[in-house]
């Protein structure tokens, strides 16, 4: 069955014709053979010249010794060109190089290529026929008899050795050989192919063809023409047939021209006698048809169809670009052929996508919406989605639009707007089952860790807004959009699920989620408050693992403080459990909050926390909290730690003042005076004051005068209250005096024994020979005196003062005068106790007497007289010392 050809034009004369480049002046003889290759057109004439033409039809040439050239072939892979001339049962060969050609200039001898005869092996005397070569001159073949074929393989020379193929049939009509060594032979009855390398013969067809109606195209493709059809054979030995008729007539001649083949037909239109049709066998199209007169040779060169006319004029029709060919297919709605061409020519994905777009537009214009959307899907990534979406935006196109949007998602090209539109399609057509299946598929894909083909956040939003809350939650959870999933649960007040889900998440995410939702769970889900507290404790102590990173995230307790903003009790439980687990890891800030929460929760653990040995709380901050909540015991402890004993005393009861002073008075002596003031200003039991004063007396903590002044100014206690102290003071002084007198007596006894020695020492001098005189400061080298004070004098320097040291006499006199004054004053105070008993205001009397210095240290207030003898002795000594 033959295929009718689509009429397209792959060639145009818009690039210009070459009729003004006639070959008549270039080629002297008749044109015999032509070939093309290497960017040149080669022509041989009847004068044995070979011409090389460039695309400007500028010629260079060589001469050959061949009598007549019957075959010309340019290599398709090198710069060689082969010419052949029949020479009986063999052929004479010339192989020249493209560089051998030169321009036709006067007085210049052209290069003449040498020739050689191919050495045949035959007994036949018949003339050799059907000469042919492979496109790159690897093989040469020709017939030397009815059944005998000579085959030569390069390199070719006079020494070449032929391979003989004995063909089983006679009546060869055409013969061709390819670069791969396939020899195609046609007869009137059949078509065979002989593999030179494998030495096998295969029959391609049981019907042959006439001479000159077989040809090669595209270098190694074989075709024949029979009547009104052209059949070409594929590499896999299959064949295809194309209609090549012109009206009721078949072609006059056929031939290969590059990847195409041509057929000529007679015509009589405006001076033309011939029509040439160029056929593309791959895409089954008529690539060109032109009317002309007497075309003799057709070639593909310089990207153009080159036709040489009998009158030696040249016509050139430029081949349109590959993309233009594709566009022409599309204009004819031959989209499958356009796609095939675009892919085979590697025009790129963009070109292929554009063909699908045009095909989609075509189907859409025919209201074939299902096929249109299939084509549009093929354009994803190259065609703006809006081009398609606007065509299917109407509700009755929702199914097709949904299909396109799903493909857009799968290609990961969807935007949020596309996702919104997709799920709107689902919800708009109420395709619950389809939506259910889609969500189920998405969830399964998520379980396989496949990346989503759509924007999850947008899909969830659309589902939620259209009432598909369950689908929204499932989708967010499946794709591990943790924050989005928790937000959905929060909007539906599923606090328990939020808490459970958070406990499955990695640590780096838990921190922010607890911060955002923890307080809501604590306030609105009381039955889960303990669970939340325990989870928070775990986050801060053990930590939450991060599976991907392989580490653990620990959260600082202060980060979670807002969770317990409205629940002091749970806040304390949270911090106290952390304290029990890692107490030494708590910062000062957390310690401060822990103390505060313990007080707010009225916990009995306050003192336990305050007394913890390594506690890091701020004493000042703790004191603020303890004061605010009036925690007396705690305040007292902090006062003690900070050394604020005065504050302890201020807040103490009168009966506790003595204990406080006794405990802390050695560190702060002012406590005694502060306590005295506190007691004097209070109306406490006189016994409390008396006990305190008694301890003051024992500790010698306050001057007696201070005690009297404080009590006098306060005026809250009678003199009777301190009378025992006064008596005790007098008694103590009496005891001191008795002890002193006893010591004096003992000293007097020892003094009496030593009196004579003392007298001697006090009045006599000694002769010292080795010293300096204390007055003249010169060496003592004559008689001298030395006193017990350590001073030495020349006798001449001493003068009349031989009893007392003249330098120390004034100091001795001052000491003795003070002693006399003290003993005299003590003797005059013997009646103090009697006057105190007679005074009406004991406080006032004692203050006056103490202020007048009636009391002196070491004086017995209970004695009535002093030892006058002692006073007299002192006065006598003083008299003797005077000059």
ZISULLIN-V112031 format. One line per field, one symbol per residue. ss: DSSP state (H for helix, E for strand, - for the rest). phi: phi as a letter, one per 40 degrees, with the letter a starting at -180 (. if undefined). Layout:
ss = ???
phi = ???
//
This chain:
ss = --E--EE---EEHHH---------------EEEEEEE--EEEEEE---EEEEE-----EEEEEE------EEEE-----EEEEEEEE--EEEEEEEEHHH-E---------EE-EEE-----------EEEEE-----EEEEEEE--EEEEEE---------EEEE-----EEEEEE----EEEEEE---EEEEE----EEEEEE--------EEEE---EEEEEE--EEEEE-----EEEEE--E--E---EEEEE--EEEEEEEEEE--EEEEEEEEE----EEEEEEEE--EEEEEEE--EEEEEE----EEEEEE--HHHHHHHHHH---HHHHHHHHHH----HHHHHHHHHHHHHHHHH---HHHHHHHHH-------HHHHH-----HHHHHHHHHHHHHHHH-----HHHHHHHHHHHHH---HHHHHHHHHHHHHHHH--------HHHHHHHHHH---HHHHHHHHHH---HHHHHHHHHH---HHHHHHHH----HHHHHHHHHHHHHHHHHH-HHHHHHHHHHHHHHHH--EEE----EEE---HHHHHHHH---HHHHHHHHHHHHHHHHHH--HHHHHHHHHHHHH-----HHHHH--------HHHHHHHHHH---HHHHHHHHHHH--HHHHHHH--HHHHHHHHHHH-----HHHHHHHHHHHH----HHHHHHHHHHHHHH----HHHHHHHHHHH----HHHHHHHHHHHHHHHHHHHHHHHHHHHHHHHHHHHHHHHHHHHHH--E-----E------E----EEE-----EEEHHHH----------HHHHHHHHHHHHHHHHHHH----HHHHHHH---HHHHHHHHHH----------------HHHHHHHHHHHHHH--
phi = .cbccccbbcbaccchcbccbcccccbccccbbbaaiggbbbbbbccgcbbbbcccgcbbabbbcccacbaaacccbabcbbbbbcbgcabcbbbbbdcccaccbcfbcccbccbaccccbabcbcccafcabcdbgcbbaacbadbbbcbbbdccacccbcbbbcccbbgcbaaabbccgcbcbbbccabbbbccccfbbbccacbcacdgbbabbfgbbbabbbfbbbbbbcccgcbbbbcbcbgbbcccaaacagcbbbbbbcabbfgcbabbbbbcccbfbccaabcabfcbbbabafgacbbbcccgcbbbbcccdcccccccccccgccccccccccccfchccccccccccccccccccgccccccccccccdgbbddccccccbccdcbdcccccccccccccfbccccccdcccccdcccfccccccccccccccccccgccccaccdcdccccccbgccccccccccccfcdcccccccccbfccccccccccbccccccdcccccbdcccccbbdcbccccccccccccbcgbcbcccgbbbbbcdcccccdbdbacccccddccccdccbcccccddcdccdcccccccfcccdcccccddbcbccdccccccccccfcccccdccdcccgccccccccccdcccccccccbcccbccdccccccdccccbcddcccccccccdcccfcbcdccdcccccccgcbccccbddcccccccccccccdcccccccccccccccbdcccccccbcbbcbcbabccbcgbccbbcabbccchcbbcccccgccccbcccbccccccccccccccccccccbcbdccccccccbcdcccccccccgccbcgbcccccbbccccccccccccccccc
//
